[in-house]
């Protein structure tokens, strides 16, 4: 994986650039998060994460377990969402970590879950809540509900992705976008523009079922748990970019002991 210093050429600050987009948007920002994820609340969530993992490891379903624990601690909807996104059973955690691609990636072809990666980086650049999860991934609390808008953080996120892909000396990057999502075509053009001139071949595909296609691939870039449990191998790109390029961001640590 990439080491510190990859983004020294103007990317390490994590500063937003508006470009041609007039409106400044903080992707995934909710003012109440300052209280819902303060130190006291995070400690409470960390204890609840242990309870949730305990139930999952004994075969109890996520939804019912989350409801039970959330009601017990009187967690808010976003706090429950954070637990759900961050937590997994021991078997899933071990399987995901075993298939994470951490050695040299030179010459590889990456299949990138476009909305998943870009939205996570936009949220991090917005200083919104980012979770450090049990499988080592970085996840946001945003929701993609059939529509997507390019924002002032989008181009910065794409340039960070390009910088890392060039550093890794990959052969090809295939960005896969959900065709039914509104403005996916516009995002495709932004990806092609901001990654042009790179040392790798790039391609952007608009497809109906991104998850299904990525489940059959190796070299997958995503933090989607459904895909991580089924793909051949995956790259933890959102986490490494956030860690190296946005060092001031401190994620909500629900990893259960992994090192950030």
C-alpha positions as CSV (number, residue, x, y, z in Angstrom):
1,X,0.0,0.0,0.0
2,X,1.0,3.6,-0.4
3,X,3.3,5.2,2.1
4,X,3.2,8.7,3.6
5,X,4.5,11.4,1.2
6,X,2.6,10.1,-1.8
7,X,0.4,13.2,-1.8
8,X,3.1,15.8,-1.1
9,X,2.6,17.5,-4.4
10,X,-0.3,19.7,-3.4
11,X,-2.7,17.0,-2.1
12,X,-1.6,16.5,1.5
13,X,-3.5,19.4,3.0
14,X,-7.0,18.1,2.2
15,X,-8.1,21.6,1.3
16,X,-11.2,21.9,-0.8
17,X,-11.1,23.4,-4.3
18,X,-14.2,24.7,-5.8
19,X,-13.1,24.6,-9.4
20,X,-16.1,25.3,-11.6
21,X,-18.6,24.3,-8.9
22,X,-20.0,27.4,-7.2
23,X,-21.7,25.8,-4.2
24,X,-19.6,24.5,-1.4
25,X,-21.1,21.4,0.1
26,X,-20.0,19.3,3.1
27,X,-20.8,15.8,2.0
28,X,-22.4,13.8,4.9
29,X,-22.1,16.6,7.4
30,X,-24.6,16.6,10.3
31,X,-24.1,19.2,13.0
32,X,-25.5,16.9,15.7
33,X,-22.5,14.5,15.1
34,X,-20.3,16.7,17.2
35,X,-22.4,15.5,20.2
36,X,-23.4,12.1,19.0
37,X,-19.8,11.1,18.4
38,X,-18.0,13.0,21.1
39,X,-15.5,11.2,23.4
40,X,-18.1,10.0,25.9
41,X,-20.5,8.8,23.1
42,X,-17.7,7.0,21.3
43,X,-16.6,5.1,24.4
44,X,-20.3,4.0,24.8
45,X,-20.4,3.0,21.2
46,X,-17.1,1.0,21.6
47,X,-18.6,-1.0,24.4
48,X,-21.8,-1.5,22.5
49,X,-19.7,-2.7,19.5
50,X,-18.3,-5.5,21.7
51,X,-21.9,-6.6,22.6
52,X,-23.0,-6.5,19.0
53,X,-20.0,-8.5,17.8
54,X,-20.7,-11.1,20.6
55,X,-24.2,-11.6,19.3
56,X,-23.1,-11.8,15.6
57,X,-20.5,-14.4,16.5
58,X,-23.2,-16.5,18.0
59,X,-25.4,-16.4,14.9
60,X,-27.9,-13.7,15.9
61,X,-28.9,-11.5,12.9
62,X,-27.6,-8.0,12.6
63,X,-31.0,-6.2,12.5
64,X,-32.5,-7.7,15.6
65,X,-29.2,-7.5,17.5
66,X,-28.7,-3.9,16.6
67,X,-32.3,-3.1,17.7
68,X,-31.8,-4.8,21.0
69,X,-28.4,-3.0,21.7
70,X,-29.6,0.3,20.3
71,X,-32.7,0.3,22.5
72,X,-30.7,-0.6,25.6
73,X,-28.3,2.3,25.1
74,X,-30.9,4.6,23.7
75,X,-28.7,5.3,20.6
76,X,-29.8,7.7,17.9
77,X,-30.5,6.5,14.3
78,X,-27.0,7.7,13.2
79,X,-25.3,6.0,16.1
80,X,-27.1,2.8,15.2
81,X,-26.0,3.2,11.6
82,X,-22.4,3.7,12.7
83,X,-22.5,0.4,14.7
84,X,-24.1,-1.5,11.8
85,X,-21.5,-0.2,9.3
86,X,-18.5,-0.7,11.6
87,X,-19.3,-4.1,13.0
88,X,-19.0,-7.6,11.7
89,X,-18.6,-11.1,13.0
90,X,-15.2,-12.7,13.6
91,X,-15.4,-15.0,10.5
92,X,-16.2,-12.1,8.2
93,X,-13.5,-10.0,9.7
94,X,-10.9,-12.7,9.3
95,X,-11.9,-13.5,5.7
96,X,-11.8,-9.9,4.6
97,X,-8.5,-9.2,6.2
98,X,-7.0,-12.3,4.6
99,X,-8.0,-11.2,1.1
100,X,-6.9,-7.6,1.5
101,X,-4.2,-7.0,-1.1
102,X,-1.3,-5.3,0.8
103,X,1.8,-6.3,-1.2
104,X,3.1,-4.7,-4.4
105,X,0.3,-3.8,-6.7
106,X,2.4,-2.9,-9.7
107,X,0.9,-4.0,-13.0
108,X,-2.5,-4.8,-11.5
109,X,-5.9,-4.0,-12.8
110,X,-8.2,-2.3,-10.3
111,X,-12.0,-2.5,-10.4
112,X,-13.2,0.6,-8.5
113,X,-16.6,0.9,-6.8
114,X,-16.8,4.5,-8.0
115,X,-19.6,6.0,-5.9
116,X,-18.4,4.1,-2.8
117,X,-14.8,5.4,-3.0
118,X,-15.5,8.9,-4.2
119,X,-18.3,9.7,-1.7
120,X,-16.2,8.4,1.2
121,X,-13.3,10.7,0.2
122,X,-15.7,13.6,-0.3
123,X,-17.0,13.1,3.2
124,X,-13.5,13.0,4.6
125,X,-12.6,16.2,2.8
126,X,-15.7,17.7,4.2
127,X,-14.6,16.8,7.8
128,X,-17.7,14.8,8.2
129,X,-17.9,11.6,10.3
130,X,-15.7,8.8,9.1
131,X,-15.7,5.4,10.8
132,X,-12.7,3.2,11.3
133,X,-14.3,-0.3,11.2
134,X,-13.6,-3.8,12.4
135,X,-12.4,-5.0,9.0
136,X,-10.0,-2.1,8.7
137,X,-12.0,-0.1,6.3
138,X,-12.9,3.6,6.5
139,X,-16.6,4.2,6.0
140,X,-18.8,7.2,5.9
141,X,-22.4,7.8,7.1
142,X,-23.7,9.2,3.8
143,X,-26.6,7.7,2.0
144,X,-26.9,7.4,-1.8
145,X,-30.6,7.5,-2.5
146,X,-30.8,7.3,-6.3
147,X,-29.2,10.7,-7.0
148,X,-25.7,12.1,-6.8
149,X,-24.4,15.7,-7.2
150,X,-20.9,16.6,-8.1
151,X,-19.6,19.0,-5.4
152,X,-16.6,21.2,-4.8
153,X,-14.8,18.2,-3.2
154,X,-15.2,15.8,-6.1
155,X,-12.3,17.0,-8.2
156,X,-10.0,16.9,-5.2
157,X,-11.0,13.4,-4.4
158,X,-10.4,12.3,-8.0
159,X,-6.9,13.9,-8.0
160,X,-6.1,12.1,-4.8
161,X,-7.2,8.8,-6.3
162,X,-5.1,9.5,-9.5
163,X,-2.0,10.3,-7.4
164,X,-2.2,7.0,-5.5
165,X,-2.9,4.9,-8.6
166,X,0.2,6.4,-10.3
167,X,2.3,5.8,-7.2
168,X,1.2,2.1,-7.1
169,X,2.1,1.8,-10.7
170,X,-1.0,-0.1,-11.6
171,X,-1.7,-1.0,-15.2
172,X,-5.4,-0.2,-15.5
173,X,-8.2,1.3,-13.4
174,X,-11.8,0.5,-14.3
175,X,-14.2,2.8,-12.5
176,X,-17.7,1.2,-12.2
177,X,-20.7,3.5,-11.6
178,X,-24.3,2.6,-11.0
179,X,-26.1,3.6,-14.2
180,X,-29.5,4.1,-12.5
181,X,-28.1,6.8,-10.2
182,X,-28.9,10.3,-11.4
183,X,-25.9,12.2,-12.7
184,X,-23.7,9.1,-13.0
185,X,-22.9,10.2,-16.6
186,X,-21.7,13.6,-15.3
187,X,-19.5,11.9,-12.8
188,X,-18.1,9.7,-15.5
189,X,-16.9,12.8,-17.4
190,X,-15.3,14.2,-14.2
191,X,-13.4,11.0,-13.7
192,X,-12.1,10.9,-17.2
193,X,-11.1,14.5,-17.0
194,X,-9.3,14.4,-13.7
195,X,-7.5,11.1,-14.4
196,X,-6.3,11.9,-17.9
197,X,-2.6,12.0,-18.5
198,X,-1.9,9.4,-15.9
199,X,0.5,6.5,-16.1
200,X,-2.3,4.0,-16.1
201,X,-5.1,3.1,-18.5
202,X,-8.5,4.1,-17.3
203,X,-12.0,3.2,-18.1
204,X,-15.4,4.2,-16.7
205,X,-18.3,1.9,-17.0
206,X,-22.0,2.7,-16.3
207,X,-23.6,-0.6,-15.3
208,X,-26.9,-1.6,-13.8
209,X,-25.6,-3.9,-11.1
210,X,-22.2,-2.8,-9.9
211,X,-22.2,-5.0,-6.8
212,X,-22.9,-8.2,-8.8
213,X,-20.0,-7.5,-11.2
214,X,-17.5,-6.5,-8.5
215,X,-18.3,-9.7,-6.5
216,X,-16.8,-11.7,-9.3
217,X,-13.5,-9.7,-9.5
218,X,-10.2,-9.5,-7.8
219,X,-8.4,-6.2,-7.3
220,X,-11.6,-4.6,-6.1
221,X,-11.5,-1.1,-4.5
222,X,-14.5,-0.8,-2.2
223,X,-15.5,-0.8,1.5
224,X,-18.9,-2.3,0.7
225,X,-19.3,-5.3,3.1
226,X,-21.5,-7.2,0.7
227,X,-18.8,-7.1,-2.0
228,X,-15.9,-7.6,0.5
229,X,-17.4,-10.9,1.6
230,X,-17.6,-12.2,-2.0
231,X,-14.8,-10.7,-4.2
232,X,-11.5,-12.5,-4.8
233,X,-9.3,-9.7,-3.4
234,X,-9.6,-6.1,-2.5
235,X,-7.7,-2.9,-2.0
236,X,-8.3,-0.6,1.1
237,X,-7.8,2.6,-0.9
238,X,-10.2,4.9,0.9
239,X,-8.5,4.3,4.2
240,X,-4.9,4.8,2.9
241,X,-5.8,8.0,1.1
242,X,-7.6,9.4,4.1
243,X,-4.7,8.4,6.4
244,X,-2.0,9.9,4.2
245,X,-3.7,12.8,2.5
246,X,-6.1,14.1,5.2
247,X,-4.0,13.4,8.4
248,X,-6.0,16.0,10.5
249,X,-9.1,13.9,10.2
250,X,-9.6,11.6,13.2
251,X,-12.1,8.8,12.5
252,X,-14.5,7.4,15.0
253,X,-12.6,4.3,16.1
254,X,-15.0,1.3,16.2
255,X,-12.3,-1.1,14.9
256,X,-12.0,-3.2,18.0
257,X,-8.2,-2.8,18.3
258,X,-6.8,-2.4,14.8
259,X,-4.1,0.2,14.2
260,X,-5.2,3.2,12.2
